[in-house]
Amino acid sequence: MRFFALYRERAGVSQTEIELPEGTTPEELLIRLRSIYTSLPLSDSVLIAVNSEYVLPEAPLHEGDEVAFIPPVSGGVA
């Protein structure tokens, strides 16, 4: 599990490991993480990558997968 940007700041860690039942979805993982790291944003607008490829929130996870949560980027050029 890897956290980026705001998620890393709010969790206080850049990565962690968590055991899940086979077939758990990234969406279910995020719900569980929000119960552990209560300061994570509740917004569902987060990009999810599994093994460095973007996936849908309902994609099944498998043993050894690396999941990354990437919050939306704001700002721009002035």
DAPEQUI-V948003 format. One record per pair of residues at least 4 apart in sequence whose ideal C-beta (glycine too) atoms are under 7 Angstrom apart, sorted by the first residue. I is the first residue (numbers start at 1). J is the second residue. If there is no record, write none. Layout:
I,J / I,J
This chain:
1,15 / 1,16 / 1,17 / 1,18 / 1,67 / 2,14 / 2,15 / 2,66 / 2,68 / 3,7 / 3,8 / 3,11 / 3,13 / 3,14 / 3,15 / 3,69 / 4,8 / 4,68 / 4,69 / 4,70 / 5,70 / 5,71 / 6,10 / 6,41 / 6,71 / 7,11 / 7,40 / 7,69 / 7,71 / 8,14 / 10,37 / 10,39 / 10,40 / 10,41 / 11,37 / 11,40 / 20,24 / 20,29 / 20,61 / 22,62 / 22,63 / 23,60 / 24,28 / 24,29 / 24,61 / 25,29 / 25,57 / 25,58 / 25,59 / 25,60 / 25,61 / 26,30 / 26,48 / 26,50 / 26,55 / 26,57 / 26,59 / 26,61 / 26,67 / 27,31 / 27,57 / 27,58 / 28,32 / 29,33 / 29,61 / 29,67 / 30,34 / 30,69 / 32,36 / 33,37 / 33,40 / 34,38 / 34,40 / 41,71 / 45,72 / 46,69 / 46,70 / 46,71 / 47,54 / 47,70 / 48,54 / 48,55 / 48,57 / 48,67 / 48,69 / 49,53 / 49,54 / 49,55 / 49,68 / 49,70 / 50,55 / 50,59 / 50,61 / 50,65 / 50,67 / 51,65 / 51,66 / 55,59 / 61,65 / 61,67
